[in-house]
């Protein structure tokens, strides 16, 4: 499933990145690069720690041992299981 | 061997403790300026190594890669690659890592190696990492990476001894040789491969604990709670607003009376004439207007630096992101805009917390619309002279309601303008997606915060000070020349250039209901908005200091119509008359264009809003 759809408390492992149709304003390659630069790579453990107040957005995600804040739109590109 | 000044550069991801390390190495020997033509801060300092080598150190903007996706990151890339004209090519690049979080920095270091520059890895915050159970096999890590590795604890005395020693080693004897530059932007596949390589090296040399930082988790459970978190944010902002608004007041009044006293002293010592007037009203009150802002600037930056160092700023942006996003503003714009209610000057300077240039410029552009404290004397004067003291709907004070309306109009126009700017000026700009690291909480260090405040204060006094001061002298000149003829009955200002200009523009201001006296008072009001009150007193020939305000009100009530008064109130919601704000915008954006744009748009808004107000009021019979 897409990380952007997960609720608070969800934890899983990143399977792959799929920027197609994620809905971010960034070009695909740019979004993918930025996600990798912040540690969203295949095999990383993720857990959703917090959600924002408006539409539960943005989300605070624990990626291995770093916490990253990201909007759900960009998190749609991260496929987790 | 001749002792050449060596150039070192600090590179690292945001939150790597790079600035703390920079402060520890250089102490107060720092120079903060802007890179030419961009709004990026350039921090340079110097230190001497144990072997007596002179080293110049630049703290480059934090980055996750050399791709250069923002002006800040382009600076880092270009300086490391030696492409920036007028900047020394670094003899050694120190790549700074947060030891508790090595993945992202090790990948950055692998990318940096392609540039061929001599590099060393600094494992910063090593004490925190050790306490959390992170173990690093330093010699093996160094071997695997092929660069020297050293540990450091920037915030502890002597915590940089190993780093200084290593710097001497690298810089002495065999001069560090730059290899061939093989760097080019990484493709997505290469980026992924580099991250894999970094993870492989970390797995082989670093032991990671299984537990995350429990303190950070506990604090975040409260601070990032959707409802509780917002309540805490509002509380923090409330205290900050109070501090900027109320706590600085006695100090500001003290400073302002000290300058008044000094002016009076000059007045008494010197014979009446041009020199006396120039020193008292030009120089001393000019310098005074600059210095008076200092307490507010210090308090705003005290809060901002404490919150930033603690790690709260990223959380505040997280909480406000969607709420501010509705108006096209970045989550981080919240604190600068709030500070602008006290004074737009510290507010505009505080926009440095916003990384993205577009978001920063939007925030700078709308900050002067927040009702600053200098408008309060003008509002109070007109409201008390023209708005009757009575209750509406039984319990609301009419004067209070008008005051509230003026504040609300400022906020509403700021949000509307931000929306328009986003829609028209930067439609094809890529919006900065909200993606940032929420660092672990850290205790702010007095030393670091003090250096930060000192740098801001120096920068304000030196850079803005020169421009503001020049404008003050110009305004004094306009209000003083030519001198009144002998035996003149009217106040001196009525014979000056200011009056000539005022009378010349009066026909332009007639449609909004301003007479020539108002037009004249608006000119010295450029120095600071509240000066307009005193200037009105001068043109209506009322002698006296602060006590005269009530008297001015009585005179105005007999000379102006309600429509004129309302029109002037509305004018001041938007009025661009604040030379200091304009000077700071020029300073912070590094361009006259943005200053001119701010002036013009505010003038247009002020004029059209006053025009509408005046005519509506006339139509309703308030002429």
Interface residues (C-beta under 8 A of the other chain):
Chain A: X24 X25 X26 X29 X30 X31 X32 X33 X34 X35 X36 X37 X38 X39 X41 X42 X49 X50 X51 X52 X53 X54 X55 X57 X58 X60 X62 X64 X65 X66 X67 X68 X69 X70 X71 X73 X74
Chain B: X64 X65 X67 X69 X100 X101 X103 X104 X107 X186 X188 X191 X192 X195 X196 X199 X208 X212 X216 X217 X220 X224 X225 X226 X227 X230 X314 X317 X318 X319 X321 X322 X323 X430 X431 X433 X434 X435 X436 X437 X438 X439
